[in-house]
């Protein structure tokens, strides 16, 4: 049985476009055009995830989100034409699990939906504490004894060198490592012309674990200094 997703937006063309996208991914889609209609559907149907716009008549998206959170802890992704950080922070602080700015990239939106559903179904309470030998950071989990990185509960296929980079950065979240230091620690040899080698490996890791590798949330470059694992 396919997961059921509720798409809420007062722009019917956007609802139609997202519905076609998600149905193409195998999901069942329910449609609503304002916050009140969304709450009515949630009261009568079992929904696994909600995509909801902010600016809507009758009941706006953030007000609807607060009402949803009073009853359910299903994943909610907020859609909004506003891209200011204050709006993003407000949505997340009110209980949203993710935030996508319009105009959205269809592949990225589909990836974020899959990510949230996997976190919800595979990991249970995604805010649960880490066990011994595990490093948890947002949607990433690194198991040191297995030398395996998981993103949204799914193992990420990394090479030995990529795993070494991930372990170094996951063990030291927020700390910036120059490329030369990463090379010395992971390759265990002196760093000669190491910048390009490390840069290529970082790019490959991003492609495997970031929802949008061009706008990474985890593996960040600090220009002129090096690379770090952003804390989440």
MIFI-802397 format. One line per 4 residues: number of its first residue (from 0); for each residue z negated, x negated, y negated of N, C-alpha, C. Coordinates in Angstrom, 3 decimals, padded with zeros to 6 digits. Each point is the difference from the previous one (the first is absolute). Layout:
N
NUM = Z X Y Z X Y Z X Y  ...;
% end
This chain:
232
0 = 000.000 -000.848 001.190 000.000 000.848 -001.190 000.000 -000.889 -001.247  000.933 000.267 -000.940 000.137 -000.858 -001.173 -001.108 000.270 -001.009  -000.334 -001.047 -000.772 -000.994 000.151 -001.053 000.540 000.919 -001.091  -000.882 000.816 -000.559 000.384 000.952 -001.041 -000.421 -000.545 -001.362;
4 = 000.947 -000.075 -000.921 -000.250 -000.549 -001.331 000.263 001.079 -001.050  -000.905 000.131 -000.957 000.150 000.955 -001.097 000.494 -000.745 -001.234  001.140 000.440 -000.544 000.576 -000.597 -001.205 -000.176 000.989 -001.150  -000.646 -000.472 -001.080 -000.341 000.888 -001.114 000.552 -000.559 -001.309;
8 = 000.917 000.736 -000.616 000.574 -000.415 -001.285 000.660 001.221 -000.623  -000.121 000.175 -001.325 000.635 001.151 -000.634 001.501 -000.193 -000.187  000.488 -001.226 000.217 001.439 -000.271 -000.034 000.566 000.234 001.404  000.715 001.113 000.153 000.476 000.380 001.334 001.000 -000.996 000.573;
12 = 000.757 -000.670 -000.855 000.960 -000.994 000.490 -000.722 -001.201 000.608  -001.100 -000.387 -000.615 -000.790 -001.120 000.546 -000.603 000.400 001.347  -000.549 001.224 000.074 -000.555 000.477 001.273 001.073 000.003 001.079  001.188 000.454 -000.360 001.107 000.054 000.959 000.381 -001.400 000.469;
16 = 000.113 -000.937 -000.947 000.405 -001.369 000.343 -001.036 -000.674 000.903  -001.294 000.149 -000.330 -001.055 -000.610 000.820 -000.042 000.661 001.376  000.217 001.312 000.037 -000.009 000.716 001.285 001.094 -000.515 000.917  001.193 -000.188 -000.556 001.126 -000.526 000.804 -000.332 -001.403 000.514;
20 = -000.588 -000.826 -000.887 -000.380 -001.366 000.379 -000.995 000.012 001.166  -001.054 000.812 -000.119 -001.063 -000.001 001.006 000.424 000.691 001.288  000.801 001.054 -000.115 000.516 000.654 001.206 000.901 -000.953 000.773  000.728 -000.853 -000.751 000.825 -001.021 000.654 -000.828 -001.024 000.755;
24 = -001.286 -000.142 -000.394 -000.917 -000.914 000.685 -000.738 000.700 001.143  000.294 001.301 000.191 -000.591 000.726 001.131 -001.240 000.815 -000.323  -000.325 000.142 -001.291 -001.187 000.768 -000.372 000.352 001.472 -000.256  -000.978 000.873 000.220 000.120 001.388 -000.436 -000.478 000.059 -001.446;
28 = 000.748 000.694 -000.860 -000.332 000.015 -001.424 -000.274 001.425 -000.477  -001.133 000.174 -000.692 -000.311 001.247 -000.692 000.150 -000.249 -001.493  000.415 001.040 -000.740 000.299 -000.178 -001.423 -000.886 000.901 -000.862  -000.455 -000.550 -001.133 -000.730 000.781 -000.995 000.427 -000.483 -001.374;
32 = -000.116 000.888 -001.005 000.532 -000.316 -001.322 -001.060 000.004 -001.102  -001.258 000.176 000.387 -001.119 -000.208 -000.920 -001.269 -000.178 000.831  -001.079 -000.379 -000.691 -001.240 -000.311 000.708 -000.607 001.174 000.740  000.063 001.199 -000.582 -000.571 001.175 000.650 000.726 000.317 001.302;
36 = 001.326 -000.086 -000.041 000.796 000.251 001.202 -000.336 -001.024 001.083  -000.229 -001.249 -000.417 -000.355 -001.055 000.955 -001.321 000.320 000.691  -001.003 000.439 -000.777 -001.311 000.321 000.579 000.098 001.172 000.975  000.844 000.988 -000.325 000.202 001.135 000.909 000.565 -000.463 001.335;
40 = 000.975 -000.902 -000.051 000.605 -000.508 001.238 -001.019 -000.803 000.801  -000.770 -000.849 -000.678 -000.996 -000.820 000.692 -001.083 000.850 000.662  -000.250 001.184 -000.554 -001.017 000.885 000.576 000.488 000.675 001.274  001.329 000.057 000.177 000.539 000.743 001.142 000.747 -000.863 001.008;
44 = 000.369 -001.226 -000.384 000.784 -000.864 000.893 -000.696 -001.342 000.198  000.237 -000.607 001.166 -000.555 -001.331 000.266 000.995 -001.036 -000.513  -000.387 -000.691 -001.041 000.856 -000.988 -000.657 -000.602 -001.379 000.203  000.848 -001.007 000.274 -000.495 -001.354 000.255 000.010 -000.879 -001.249;
48 = 000.847 000.336 -000.993 000.096 -000.825 -001.208 000.571 000.851 -001.119  -000.447 -000.272 -001.243 000.487 000.726 -001.173 000.635 -000.984 -000.978  001.213 000.335 -000.456 000.653 -000.702 -001.111 -000.050 000.954 -001.181  -000.651 -000.378 -001.094 -000.210 000.965 -001.078 000.290 -000.598 -001.373;
52 = 000.735 000.761 -000.819 000.311 -000.408 -001.367 -001.220 000.231 -000.890  -000.040 -000.666 -001.151 -001.131 000.163 -000.917 000.215 001.181 -000.947  001.115 -000.019 -000.736 000.244 001.014 -001.025 000.657 001.233 000.615  -000.789 001.096 000.140 000.510 001.238 000.575 -000.672 001.197 -000.671;
56 = 000.657 001.162 -000.005 -000.611 001.203 -000.584 -001.093 000.569 000.904  -000.760 000.939 -000.549 -001.083 000.720 000.687 -001.156 -000.908 000.378  000.264 -001.017 000.838 -001.047 -000.965 000.379 000.666 -001.354 000.166  -000.402 -000.977 -000.844 000.658 -001.313 000.060 -000.426 -000.773 001.246;
60 = 000.725 -001.087 000.254 -000.213 -000.744 001.240 -001.373 -000.607 000.155  -000.564 -000.562 -001.082 -001.312 -000.638 000.104 -001.105 001.036 000.215  000.136 001.171 -000.655 -000.978 001.072 000.226 000.084 000.500 001.441  001.236 000.127 000.501 000.191 000.412 001.396 -000.576 -001.045 000.943;
64 = 000.179 -001.285 -000.346 -000.529 -001.088 000.825 -001.521 000.109 000.127  -000.682 000.301 -001.114 -001.455 000.144 000.045 -000.412 001.150 000.926  000.755 001.084 -000.039 -000.293 001.153 000.854 000.257 -000.340 001.469  001.077 -000.754 000.256 000.315 -000.413 001.380 -001.131 -000.863 000.550;
68 = -000.486 -000.932 -000.830 -001.040 -000.930 000.458 -001.335 000.704 000.295  -000.197 001.159 -000.565 -001.214 000.765 000.309 000.021 000.512 001.440  001.202 000.126 000.574 000.153 000.610 001.323 000.505 -000.966 001.065  000.885 -000.932 -000.386 000.692 -000.817 001.000 000.084 -001.459 -000.429;
72 = 000.147 -000.881 001.013 000.162 -001.424 -000.310 001.370 -000.511 000.435  000.992 000.916 000.119 001.349 -000.420 000.379 000.583 -000.897 -001.096  000.961 -000.868 000.367 000.603 -000.872 -001.014 000.733 000.807 -001.074  -000.169 -000.418 -001.256 000.695 000.621 -001.131 000.680 -001.111 -000.798;
76 = 001.320 000.127 -000.163 000.764 -000.938 -000.822 000.410 000.730 -001.274  -000.378 -000.560 -001.150 000.314 000.612 -001.289 001.360 -000.502 -000.489  000.861 000.942 -000.403 001.300 -000.321 -000.595 -000.082 000.283 -001.486  000.482 -000.912 -000.828 -000.057 000.261 -001.431 001.040 -000.814 -000.740;
80 = 000.550 000.607 -001.058 000.937 -000.723 -000.859 -000.744 -001.018 -000.852  -001.304 000.179 -000.127 -000.799 -000.942 -000.779 -000.285 -001.245 000.838  000.223 -001.161 -000.593 -000.242 -001.239 000.746 -001.113 -000.838 -000.621  -000.684 000.570 -001.024 -001.083 -000.755 -000.625 -001.143 -000.215 000.989;
84 = -000.640 -001.164 -000.101 -001.099 -000.333 000.903 -001.135 001.006 -000.095  -000.256 000.543 -001.213 -001.125 000.936 -000.155 000.214 001.247 000.840  001.243 000.479 000.062 000.295 001.183 000.814 -000.156 -000.311 001.480  000.435 -001.192 000.373 -000.125 -000.402 001.406 -001.472 -000.092 000.392;
88 = -000.791 -000.657 -000.835 -001.433 -000.151 000.280 -000.677 001.360 000.062  000.373 000.915 -000.921 -000.595 001.332 -000.016 000.283 000.735 001.302  001.273 -000.041 000.442 000.362 000.674 001.249 -000.748 -000.567 001.191  -000.071 -001.332 000.086 -000.679 -000.640 001.137 -001.498 000.262 -000.041;
92 = -000.575 000.012 -001.216 -001.443 000.235 -000.114 -000.364 001.437 000.358  000.960 000.912 -000.105 -000.257 001.397 000.320 000.257 000.317 001.469  000.366 -001.034 000.774 000.114 000.197 001.440 001.379 -000.170 000.592  000.994 -000.380 -000.820 001.337 -000.249 000.557 -000.034 -001.259 000.864;
96 = 000.820 -000.017 001.043 000.075 -001.175 000.884 001.065 -000.979 -000.455  001.004 000.508 -000.719 001.083 -000.861 -000.466 000.649 000.672 -001.200  000.835 -000.757 -000.710 000.595 000.483 -001.244 001.429 -000.529 -000.064  000.966 000.882 -000.199 001.401 -000.402 -000.093 000.568 000.507 -001.318;
100 = 000.564 -000.908 -000.789 000.575 000.381 -001.288 001.451 000.430 000.162  000.383 001.033 -000.760 001.398 000.408 -000.050 000.713 -000.834 -001.068  001.296 -000.289 000.182 000.792 000.332 001.199 -000.420 -000.871 001.171  -000.161 000.605 001.165 -000.489 -000.722 001.173 001.158 -000.559 000.813;
104 = -000.288 -001.064 000.731 000.960 -000.557 000.953 -000.189 000.742 001.330  001.039 000.671 000.528 -000.172 000.817 001.204 -000.573 -000.767 001.187  000.484 -001.236 000.217 -000.505 -000.793 001.129 -001.473 -000.342 -000.181  -000.375 -000.320 -001.245 -001.403 -000.328 -000.258 -000.882 001.231 000.179;
108 = 000.470 001.161 -000.478 -000.785 001.226 000.148 -000.209 000.318 001.478  001.067 -000.107 000.792 -000.113 000.259 001.441 -000.963 -000.988 000.650  000.054 -001.273 -000.435 -000.891 -001.026 000.560 -001.455 000.299 -000.352  -000.245 000.468 -001.213 -001.375 000.316 -000.410 -000.539 001.211 000.759;
112 = 000.861 000.980 000.259 -000.411 001.158 000.805 -000.399 -000.459 001.400  000.853 -000.821 000.627 -000.305 -000.506 001.345 -001.287 -000.804 -000.003  -000.167 -000.822 -001.043 -001.196 -000.837 -000.110 -001.257 000.849 -000.035  -000.010 001.022 -000.848 -001.190 000.842 -000.122 -000.277 000.785 001.282;
116 = 001.044 000.488 000.653 -000.196 000.746 001.256 -000.551 -000.913 001.090  000.491 -001.239 000.055 -000.498 -000.948 001.013 -001.460 -000.338 -000.267  -000.336 -000.228 -001.262 -001.395 -000.312 -000.338 -000.909 001.152 000.385  000.463 001.205 -000.247 -000.823 001.187 000.252 -000.173 000.253 001.492;
120 = 001.082 -000.177 000.768 -000.060 000.335 001.424 -000.487 -001.161 000.869  000.388 -001.235 -000.364 -000.335 -001.140 000.861 -001.358 -000.610 -000.323  -000.349 -000.031 -001.265 -001.208 -000.725 -000.396 -001.198 000.908 -000.213  000.213 001.316 000.052 -001.117 000.916 -000.238 -000.473 -000.160 -001.421;
124 = -001.267 -000.315 -000.166 -000.533 -000.210 -001.338 000.453 -001.361 -000.504  000.948 -000.010 -000.932 000.576 -001.265 -000.454 -000.973 -000.795 -000.858  -001.114 000.622 -000.367 -000.982 -000.723 -000.811 -001.143 -000.564 000.857  000.136 000.120 001.327 -001.055 -000.506 000.883 -000.123 -001.513 -000.134;
128 = -001.177 -000.514 000.215 -000.229 -001.428 -000.146 000.687 -000.813 001.080  000.256 -001.256 -000.291 000.646 -000.873 000.969 -000.991 -000.448 001.065  000.523 -000.262 001.180 -000.836 -000.534 001.068 -000.004 -001.523 -000.082  -000.891 -000.631 000.781 -000.063 -001.461 000.027 001.345 -000.538 000.477;
132 = 000.499 -001.048 -000.691 001.281 -000.585 000.385 001.191 000.715 -000.599  -000.258 000.978 -000.887 001.076 000.731 -000.653 -000.109 -000.167 -001.509  001.145 -000.086 -000.648 000.060 -000.012 -001.456 000.845 001.196 -000.409  -000.617 000.927 -000.718 000.721 001.193 -000.442 000.224 -000.074 -001.508;
136 = 001.221 000.318 -000.413 000.344 000.006 -001.421 001.019 001.118 -000.226  -000.485 001.146 -000.498 000.908 001.121 -000.218 000.657 000.447 001.296  001.323 000.022 000.010 000.731 000.437 001.196 000.237 -001.137 000.996  -000.574 -001.174 -000.278 000.158 -001.150 000.886 -001.286 -000.271 000.775;
140 = 000.169 -000.405 001.251 -001.134 -000.400 000.842 000.425 -001.231 000.793  -000.774 -001.088 -000.133 000.312 -001.219 000.749 -001.105 -000.253 001.018  000.377 -000.092 001.276 -000.947 -000.291 001.076 000.113 -001.480 000.339  -001.061 -000.733 -000.338 000.050 -001.459 000.104 000.084 -000.487 001.446;
144 = -000.694 000.719 000.909 000.046 -000.459 001.392 001.375 000.208 000.615  000.687 001.068 -000.404 001.341 000.275 000.530 001.088 -000.724 -000.780  -000.330 -000.435 -001.225 000.989 -000.573 -000.923 001.123 001.003 -000.267  -000.392 001.264 -000.198 000.977 001.070 -000.231 -000.349 000.736 -001.286;
148 = 001.030 000.243 -000.809 -000.148 000.796 -001.213 000.506 001.411 000.268  -000.788 000.982 -000.423 000.402 001.398 000.129 000.194 000.587 -001.394  001.084 000.748 -000.179 000.243 000.748 -001.236 000.068 001.470 000.365  -000.913 000.798 -000.549 -000.079 001.430 000.323 -000.172 000.225 001.500;
152 = -000.728 -000.905 000.673 -000.266 000.174 001.419 001.080 -000.535 000.913  001.123 -000.460 -000.564 001.103 -000.522 000.798 000.014 -001.523 -000.077  000.146 -000.705 001.152 000.065 -001.462 -000.049 001.258 -000.482 -000.725  -000.171 -001.038 -000.828 001.116 -000.581 -000.738 000.479 -001.236 000.761;
156 = 001.303 -000.072 000.260 000.552 -001.131 000.761 000.151 -001.203 -000.930  -000.932 -000.947 000.138 000.013 -001.203 -000.825 000.217 -001.238 000.865  000.656 -001.013 -000.584 000.112 -001.289 000.676 -001.348 -000.721 -000.108  -000.118 -001.113 000.697 -001.255 -000.766 -000.021 -000.320 -000.473 -001.420;
160 = 000.989 -000.489 -000.715 -000.228 -000.485 -001.363 -000.347 001.160 -000.930  000.693 001.134 000.146 -000.307 001.173 -000.821 -001.422 000.479 000.266  -000.415 -000.051 001.273 -001.363 000.390 000.351 -001.009 -000.937 -000.645  000.315 -001.288 -000.011 -000.887 -000.970 -000.632 -000.178 000.267 -001.488;
164 = 001.093 000.353 -000.674 -000.069 000.318 -001.429 -000.845 001.244 -000.225  000.244 001.033 000.832 -000.752 001.262 -000.135 -001.489 -000.231 000.229  -000.357 -000.782 001.019 -001.419 -000.235 000.277 -000.661 -000.723 -001.169  000.689 -000.989 -000.549 -000.545 -000.747 -001.139 -000.240 000.929 -001.189;
168 = 000.970 000.848 -000.318 -000.108 000.865 -001.178 -000.950 001.171 000.243  000.003 000.567 001.224 -000.905 001.105 000.310 -001.458 -000.447 -000.013  -000.263 -001.253 000.417 -001.370 -000.526 -000.003 -000.501 -000.268 -001.422  000.938 -000.105 -000.938 -000.370 -000.351 -001.373 000.645 000.954 -001.006;
172 = -000.311 001.298 000.095 000.655 000.966 -000.883 -000.293 -000.282 -001.469  001.057 000.070 -000.808 -000.148 -000.231 -001.437 000.141 -001.446 -000.417  -000.140 -000.939 000.950 000.113 -001.421 -000.356 001.473 -000.409 -000.030  000.385 -000.749 -001.027 001.386 -000.454 -000.146 000.159 -001.363 000.651;
176 = 000.977 -000.107 000.899 000.277 -001.259 000.693 001.347 -000.559 -000.471  000.029 -001.229 -000.495 001.288 -000.635 -000.300 000.820 -000.141 001.287  001.320 -000.001 -000.142 000.869 -000.119 001.179 -000.308 -001.270 000.794  -000.311 -001.083 -000.727 -000.279 -001.274 000.684 -001.226 000.125 000.898;
180 = -001.033 000.699 -000.475 -001.209 000.154 000.813 000.264 000.888 001.212  000.761 001.066 -000.195 000.364 000.868 001.136 000.734 -000.822 001.050  000.949 -000.810 -000.449 000.795 -000.808 000.940 -000.898 -000.984 000.758  -000.879 -000.691 -000.729 -000.878 -000.984 000.659 -000.878 000.674 001.052;
184 = -000.544 001.168 -000.328 -000.928 000.672 000.916 000.705 000.615 001.200  001.165 000.604 -000.223 000.681 000.730 001.079 000.877 -000.923 000.840  000.722 -000.905 -000.658 000.875 -000.902 000.748 -000.766 -001.246 000.467  -001.179 -000.218 -000.581 -000.855 -001.124 000.355 000.714 -001.335 -000.189;
188 = 000.722 -000.104 -001.090 000.646 -001.263 -000.357 000.141 -000.055 -001.511  000.283 -001.194 -000.512 000.102 -000.150 -001.450 001.169 000.818 -000.544  -000.183 000.525 -001.199 000.982 000.910 -000.589 001.005 -000.764 -000.845  001.203 -000.161 000.541 001.106 -000.574 -000.755 001.059 001.080 -000.163;
192 = 000.330 000.343 -001.269 000.983 001.054 -000.277 -000.348 001.270 000.779  -001.277 000.381 -000.071 -000.487 001.120 000.810 000.192 001.361 -000.666  000.272 000.015 -001.307 000.038 001.256 -000.754 000.986 001.007 000.608  001.225 -000.456 000.282 001.005 000.923 000.542 -000.373 000.499 001.390;
196 = -000.548 -000.892 000.816 -000.388 000.395 001.362 -001.044 001.102 -000.031  -001.015 -000.183 -000.807 -001.060 001.005 -000.107 000.546 001.289 -000.601  000.839 -000.117 -001.023 000.558 001.176 -000.663 000.801 000.860 000.984  000.793 -000.638 000.839 000.798 000.736 000.993 -000.908 000.721 000.987;
200 = -001.050 -000.667 000.443 -000.929 000.633 000.951 -000.727 001.185 -000.649  -000.417 -000.166 -001.245 -000.665 001.099 -000.719 000.947 001.193 -000.114  001.263 -000.262 -000.318 000.989 001.087 -000.131 000.168 000.744 001.320  000.057 -000.732 001.106 000.154 000.633 001.319 -001.220 000.849 000.354;
204 = -001.185 -000.517 -000.321 -001.226 000.770 000.280 000.000 001.289 -000.819  000.379 -000.095 -001.276 000.062 001.190 -000.856 000.923 001.059 000.592  001.137 -000.437 000.502 000.973 000.945 000.567 -000.575 000.723 001.209  -000.962 -000.625 000.672 -000.569 000.591 001.208 -001.201 000.903 -000.277;
208 = -000.748 -000.274 -001.074 -001.247 000.769 -000.183 -000.067 000.832 -001.267  000.808 -000.318 -001.012 -000.067 000.760 -001.250 000.847 001.269 000.112  -000.468 001.092 -000.581 000.790 001.234 -000.029 001.227 -000.175 -000.881  -000.142 -000.760 -001.084 001.127 -000.328 -000.868 -000.076 -001.496 -000.293;
212 = 000.727 -000.822 000.791 -000.104 -001.459 -000.152 000.328 -000.497 -001.403  000.812 000.757 -000.762 000.353 -000.435 -001.352 -001.149 000.224 -000.986  -000.923 000.887 000.353 -001.195 000.225 -000.818 -001.224 -000.092 000.903  -000.314 -001.213 000.466 -001.069 -000.171 000.995 -001.370 000.406 -000.520;
216 = -000.773 000.643 000.872 -001.362 000.403 -000.340 -001.024 -001.000 000.523  000.383 -000.801 000.987 -000.955 -000.892 000.654 000.311 -001.472 -000.252  001.165 -000.465 000.410 000.338 -001.413 -000.171 000.574 -000.209 -001.395  -000.844 -000.505 -000.905 000.398 -000.144 -001.400 000.260 -001.461 -000.347;
220 = 000.993 -000.198 -000.882 000.235 -001.329 -000.551 -000.690 -000.084 -001.352  -000.672 -001.107 -000.237 -000.594 -000.277 -001.309 000.850 -001.108 -000.594  000.856 000.375 -000.930 001.042 -000.915 -000.475 -000.576 -001.318 -000.501  000.610 -001.074 000.482 -000.407 -001.334 -000.408 -001.211 -000.536 000.730;
224 = -000.626 000.852 000.865 -001.192 -000.452 000.714 000.186 000.100 001.512  000.280 001.187 000.501 000.138 000.132 001.456 -000.001 001.446 000.456  -000.618 000.242 001.164 000.022 001.322 000.633 -001.426 000.450 000.329  -000.189 001.327 000.044 -001.306 000.531 000.365 000.157 001.317 000.754;
228 = -001.081 000.383 000.714 -000.096 001.304 000.634 -000.804 000.895 -000.942  000.650 001.036 -000.539 -000.679 000.914 -000.922 -001.052 000.812 000.756  -001.180 000.168 -000.601 -001.054 000.803 000.597 000.303 001.484 -000.174  -000.250 000.785 001.055 000.176 001.466 -000.064 -001.230 000.663 000.558;
% end
